[in-house]
């Protein structure tokens, strides 16, 4: 597995296994390695004949079918391939053209009018690829414009062959340049991590403009000498049918795509006996979803940690009878932690920002503003929080920019989502932070319920309170019919936060019939002057205008360390009674119980709860 280029790789496969299937359609039609090699080389010759050179950037807008894959492999081998989503709007195509500065745009006969108009506005040549009979070379011609003979190509970065745009936290994302060696090293890492070989067959359900589809599924399969089934576009029913018909041994998907396939599998079971494992990437895999997947497919689910800048960094491994690592094992890169003092640490220790280096990791970004602080002593900063375990594995705990700052307490949305997904009614969940004048941010979550299941907001908050520290319990949990994802199946938390902030009056999770009836009851109002006074302090500490009853749990209602201090200080000032934080957390978590503790402390007529309250000298 020491090929220097894709063309070298295909030539070697064509020589050693010419008739072995390389690419298959969803209908089962196969293209051999010998024919794939010939098609890619013929396309390389035609691209060069149109005037494209090694340093030219070509924005490729292609489907994930056989012709689209041949075209992308050829462009990678000829120039700098810049794959984009074919379903972009005209304005988005225009933004991509401004960012990428391509010499040409390459599309198919079905190229959308939106792309053509955007290319015309930016005076960019459009090359059209026309499919021929199955297994015949593509016809290529200029549909509009031409290459400018005096064009100034953007300065190449480290011999880039593939230029990817990350989904990032900005609309533009980062421009990630992968040299041929880095691209192949990422694919080799997948082959070694999963033990791929000629007998394997991958079902690709990810888009070809995403590294998990292009490198993690297609190029990795070619490196392994195995085959890959190509779907023109994702459709859960077609994907599962192809899984059965083509006898695929593995597939890779984002957690959201896994969820869609799992739901469809429940409606229409298929024979999945050929599967050896499934892979999950692009986002953190919730433990509850992993358990569902392994139960449904009867095979291990391997979670991978990677990024466009490296592809495969670490992953869980296939069971081998030995002890299971506590985290993911580095399989493509070296992994270290950047500590609070700015030093790179390679030994186990506290949580910090994960940094990586290796043959698969980029050495720089295209734009200076993307890479200003991206590297430390040759290590790439990932933007992810994690720690190194004693067994050499890596535990990823969150994304730095997605951490929620609730009054100084840091909350990882991953663990909030994990807790919510443990509730039997919750099918999907996303947690995010929304701005708050008092606490900087509040934790909010949106959920999708399983069909036919019910759960109200109070029930879900109580459920999370049983699994998480009080400050991590969402202050609001709203219901959605579906959770919007980006083009590669990722939940973008910043989008949910923005939408919630713009329209905060979102309907709450509907109650089950019996819960709704209970919610309609009048809250238990204060019955004594002490309870009434405490009710006011309670509502003030929680930042509410209303009070929900003397039996309401303080922490389920959104209380945490800072609001607890505010409440306890208010009680000290109003009654001269000191309640300890431990007492509030353990025993005195309702107005009713607090009132009894205050009465006891003042009158001295009954013993106090251990550590609960003490009568002040001024009382």
N, C-alpha and C positions, 0 to 999 in steps of 0.2 A: 504494500500500500504506500509506495513512495513515488507516485506519479507527480510530475511537475505541472501538468496542465490537464484540462478536461479532454482535450483531443488525444493526449498520450494515453489517458485512462481508457477512452473508447476504443482506441486502436488496439490496446492490449486485450480488451474484452472480445473484440471482433476476431482477434487472432486465436485466442484460447477457447472461446465458447461461442462461435459465430451464430449458431442456430438457437442458442438459449434466449428465452423471451426477456426483453428489457422493459418495454413499455406496453401496457395493455389498455384497451378502451373499456368502458363500463360494460360493453356487450361481449367482452372477452376476446376481441381481435388483438393479436399480438404482433409487435414489431421486434424482430430479433436484434441482437447486439450488432451483427454485421450490417443490417439495414439501417439501424440507428446511426452507426458510425458514418455510413455513406450519406445519409440525409443531412446530418449536421455539417459534414465537410462540404457538401454541395451548397448549403445555405451560406457557409462562411465565404465561399468563392463568390457567390452572388452579392453578398453584402459588400465585399471588397470591390467588386465590379461597379457598384454604385458610388464608390469613392470614399467609403468609411475607412478610417484609420484607427490605430490602437488607442489614441488619446481622445477620440470622439465619444462624447456621451450620447447614448441613444435611449430616449424614453420609450419603453416598451409597454404597450397596452394590449395584453393578450389573455385569452382564456386559459384555464388550466388543463386543456385537452392535449392530445398528442401533438398537433401542429404547434400549439402555443409553447409546449416544452421544447420541441426541436428548435424553434425560433430563439428562445431564451438561451439555450445552450450554445447556439451559434453566435449570438450577439456577445455573450460572455467571452467567447473564444476569439472575437474579432475586434471589439471595441470595449466601451464601458457600458454595461447593461444597467439601466435604471428602470426597474419594473414599477408600474403604478396600477392602482385599482381601475379596471375598465368601467366601473359604475360611478365614477366621480361626476359631479356637476361641472358645467362649463367654467364657473368661477374657480372651482377647485383644480381643474386642469390648468387654468391660467396661473394659479399660484404655484403649481408643480413646475410649470415651464419657467417661471421667474426664478424659482429656487435652484432648479437643476441646470439651467442654461444648456440644454441639449443641442447638438448639431442637427438632430432630426428626431422626429416622432415616428415610431413604427407600430402600425396597427393592422387589423385584418379587414377584409372586404366589408365586414359588418361594423367597421369603426363608426362610432356614434357621431352625429352631426355636431354635438357639443364639443368633442375633441377637435374636430376639423375647424370649427369656428375659433376655438381658443388658439390653435396652432396658427391660423391665418392672422389673428390679431397680434400674435407675437412674432410673425414673419419667420416661422420655423417650418422647414421642409417636412412633408409627410410621406413616408414610404408605406405602401400598402402590400401586405402579404396575401396572396391568393392561394387557398388550399387546392390541391390537385387530387387525383385518385389516391386511395389509401396506399401509403408507402412511397409516394412519388414526391420529389422535391417541391418546395413552395416556389411559386412565381413571385418575384419582387419587382416593384416599379414605383416611381415617384407619382403619388396621387396629386400632390400640389407642391409648388416651390422646387428648390434644388439646393444642394449643398453649396454654401458660399466658398469659392476657391480661396479667398483670403480670410476665412473664418479664424477667429482666435479661440481655440479650445481652452476651457478652464484648466488651470494648472493641475496636472494629475497628482494624486496623493499615493505615494508608495506603490506605484504600478497598479492602481485599482482596476479590477475587472467587474466588480459588482458594486453598485452604489444604492444603498437602502436609506429610506427615510423612516426614522423612528416615529411611533405614535406620540411619545414624549408628553410634556406638560404644556407645550405651546402649540399653536396651530401649525407652525412650520415643522416642528420636531427637529431632530439633528440629522445631518447628512453623514452616513456611516460608509466609509470606503473599505471594501474588502479586496485585498490582493488575491490572486489565484491561489497562492499557498495557504493563506488564512481560510479561504473558502473550503479548500480540500481538507485542511486540518480539522475544521469544525465537523465536516461529514465523517471523517475517520474516527473522531471521538464518539459519534453516535454508533458507528459500526462496532467499536470495541466495547462500549458500555452495554450494548444489548446483544452482543454475540451474533451479529447478523452474518448470514452466509448465503451461498447460491440457492439454497432451498427455501429461503424466505420470500414472501411476497407482501409488499406494503400496499395498503389502500390509502391513497392520499385524499384527505377531506379538507385540507387547509389550502388557502389561496396561494398562487404562485408568486405573488408580490410580497409574501411574508417568508422570512427565513426558515420557519418551521416546515413550510411546504416545499420551497425550492431546494434548500440544503438538507434539512432534517429528514425529509421523506424521499425526494427524487435523487439528489446527488449522493446521499448516503446509500441508497439502494444500488446505484451504479457502482459505487466504490466496493460494495459487498459482492457484486456480481449477481445480485438478485433482481427481482422484477418489481414494478410498481404499477398499480392500477390507477388511472387518471380519470377524474370526474370533471366535466366542463365547469360545473358550479355545484355548490353544496346543496344537497337535498337529502334530508334524513332518511326518507323512505328508500330513495335510490341507493344511498350509501350502504344501508343495511342489506339491501338486496344484492348489491355488488359484493359485499363481504361474504355472503353465502355462495353466490354463483362463481366467484373467482378463487375461492378458498384462500383468502388472504390470511397471513400468519400474524400480522400486527398492523396497527394504525396509530397515528399521532394526532392529537386534537387539543384545543384549549378546553378548560373546564366548562365553559358555556356550551361549546359544541358537544362535549361529552354528555351534558345534561339533555340537550335536544335529542341526541341519539338514544339515550336511555329512556326518555319518555316515549319515543316512537317504538322502541323495542318492547315496551310494555303493552302497546296497542297491537303490534304485529310481530310476534316472535319469529326469529329466523335461526337457521342452523349456524352456530358459531363455533363448531367443534374444531375448525382448523386454526383458531387463534392460539398464539403462544404467549402473547402479552399485549397490553395496550400502553400507550405513552401519553402523558399529559404535560403540556408546556404552555408558555405565554403568560401564565398567571398562577398564583398560588392555588393548589388543589385542596379544597376543604376535606377534612378527614371523613365527614359524613358522606360526601359524594364518593370518595375513594371506596368506602365500604360498600356503597350501593353498586358501584361499577364492578368490583371484584365478585360480589354475589351474583350479579346479572350475567357476567361473562365467564365466570369460573376460571379466570386467569389473573396473574399479578398485574397491577396497575403501577407503572414506573413513572414517578414524578421527576421532571427535569427542571433544572435551574439554568437559564441561559438568557441571552440578550442578542440583539442584532449585531452588536459589536464583537461577538465571539461565538455565537450559536450555542454549542454545548459546553457548559461549564462544570456542572455536577448533576448527579441523578441518584435516585434509589436504584438498587440492583436486583436482578433476578435472584430468588431464594437459592441458596446453595447448601442449606443444612447447618450453616454456622450461625453465630450470633448476628442479629440484625443491627446494622449501624443506627445510631439515634437520629441521624440526619441524612443528607445526601452526600454521596462520595464524589470527590473531584474526579471527573472522568475526561475533561478536555483541557482544563487550565489549572494552574496553581492558584490557590485561594488564600488570602490573608485578611487581616482586620486592621483598619486604620483607627487607632485609639484616640482618646480625647486630646492627647498631647500632639497629635499629628504624626505619630510614629507608626510604621507598618510592623504588625506583629504576626508571626507565623505559628505561634504556639497557642494552645487553648487558653481561654480567658474570658473577660467580660464582653458584652455586646458592643459592637462598633460598626462602622461602615465597611462593607465587604469590598475588597480590591482584588483584581485578577491580573494574571499575565500568562503568556504561553503562545505557542505557534498559531493558535486560532484567534488570538486577540489583536484588534487593530492597534496601531502605534500612534495614530493621530486622527483627528476629525478633519473634515473638509474646511469648515468655516472656523476661523480663529475664535469667535465668540463661543462656539460649542466646546472648545477644548481648553479654555483659559485655565480652568482649575480641574481638568478631567484626569490628570495623571500626577502621581506622586512616586518619585524614584523609579520610574518605569512601570509602575502598577496603574491599571485603569480603575478609577473610582466608579463603582456600579450604581451608587445612589441607593443601595439596599442595606438595611440593617441586618446583622446576623452575628453568629458566634461560631467559633471552632470548638468541636467536641474533643474529648480525650481520645476517642477512637479514630480521629482523623476526618470525620465527616463534618459537614457544614449544615447549620440550622439557620434558615432565613426567617427573620422575625417581622419584617415589614419594609415598606418603602419610606425613605426619609421624608419625602415631600408629601406623603399621604398620611403620616402620623398626625393624630388629632391632639391638639394642645388644649386640654380642658383645665383651665385654672392652674397651669403649671404641671399637671399630671399628663404624661404622654400615653396615648391610647392607640394601639395598633388596630386598624379596621379588620385585619385578618381574624383576630381572636374574637371580636364581636360577631363577625359573620359565622365563625365556627360555632359559637354558642347558640345563635339563632337557628342554624341548620340542624342542631340537635333536637329541636322541637319537631314532633312528628307531622305537624301541619305545614311546616315551611319547606318549600321546594327550592327557592333561591333567595339570597339575601345579599345586600350590599350596604356597608356602613361608611359614613363620611362625616366630615366636620363642617359645621356652618358657623359663620361669625356670630359672636355674642359679646355685648358690651361689657358684661361683668366677668365672664369666664374665658374670654378670648375666643374659644370655640365650644360648641355643644356637640355631643355625639348624637347623630341621627341615623336611622336605618330605614331602608325600603325593602319590602319582602314580597315575594310571589308565593301564594299558598298552593298546595296540591289541590287538584280538582276534587270538589266534594268535601274538603276539610275546612274547618272554621277555627279562628282564634282571634280574640280581640287584643287591643293594644296593651291593656293591663296584664293580660295573661302572658303575653310575650315578654313584657318588661320584667314580670316576676320570674319568668323562666331564665332570662339572662342574669337576673340578680342572684339566682341560685348557683350560677357558674362563674360569675365575674365579680371583681371588686366593685364596690358601689359606684365609683367615679367612671367606670367603663360602661355602665348601663345606659342605653340610649334614652335621651330625654323625649324623643318622639320616635315612633315606629309607624310608618305609613305603608299602605298596601298599594301594589301596582299589579296590573294584569300581566305585564312583562317588563323585564329590565333591558333597557337599550344597551347595545354593545357596539363597538367600532367594527371596522371592516374585517379585523382578524379575530373577532370574538372576545375582545377584552371589555370588561366593565371599567369605564373611565369615571373614577369617583369624583373628579373635579366637575364633570358635567352634571352629576346628580346634585352636588352641593350648590352649583349655580342655579339649577332649576328650582331647587327647594327654596333658596334665598329669594328668588324672583317671585315665587308663588307659594309662600309658606302655609297658606290655609289648605293643605292637602288633606283629603278625607282620611281619617284614621282607619286602622284595620278593623273590619266589621266584626262585631261580636257574634259568638255562637248564640242561638236562640235563648238558652238558659242564662248566658252571661248578659245578653242584652236586657233581659227582664230584670236581672239583678241591678244593672247599671241604671235602670229607670227608677229604682228606689231612692228615696230621699237620703242623702248622706247622714251619718250619725253626727248630729250637731253637738257643740259643747253644752255640757249640762251644769257646769259650775263656773264661777268667775275665773278660777285658775285655768281650767280647760279653755275658756274663751281667750284669755291672755296668751296662752301657749299657742292657740290656733293662729293668732295674729303674728306671733314671732315665727312660727312654722312657715306660713305663707310668704312672709317677708324674706326669710332665708332662702326659700326655693324660687324667689323671683316671680311669685304668682299674685294675681289679684283675688283669687278665690281659694277656698279651703275645702278639701274633699272628704272630711270626716275624721273623727277622733280615733278611728281604727286604721287609718291609712299608714302604711309602712314608709318611713322616711326615705330609705334607700331605694325602694322600688319606685318612689315618687321622683327620683332623680337626685337625691341627696348624695353627697360625697364629702371628702375631707374638708374642702373649703366651706361649703354650705353648712357642714356640721359645726365647724368652729363659729360661724356666724350665729347659728342657733344657740349654741351653748353660751356664747358671750351674752346674747340677749337674755337668756334665762338667769345668768349671773347678775346682770344689771337690774333685772326686773324683780327678782325674788331673793337675791343674795344667796343663791344655792349653786354650788359647783357640781356639774354633771361631767364625768369623765368621758372622753371619746369612746373608750372601751365599753362603758356602760350604755351609751347610746347605741353602739353597734350590736351589743350582745342581748340587751334586755329592754331597753327603754326606747324602742324604735317607733312608738306611736304616741300621739298626744295623750291618750288615755293613760298609758303607763307612765309617761313623763309627769303627768299631773299627780298621780299617786305618789311618785318618788319625791316630788316637790313638797306635797302635803306632809309626807312622812318626815322629810328633813326639817321642815319648819316646826312641826308639832312635837316631833320626837316620840310619837305614840307607837311607832312600830319600827322594827329593825330595817336598815337600808339594804338594798341589794349589794352584793360584794362589788366594790369598785364603782357603784352606781352613782351615788350623790353624797355630798357632805354639806352640812349646814354651815354657812359662812358666819364669821364672827359678827358680822353686821346684821344678821338676820333676826 
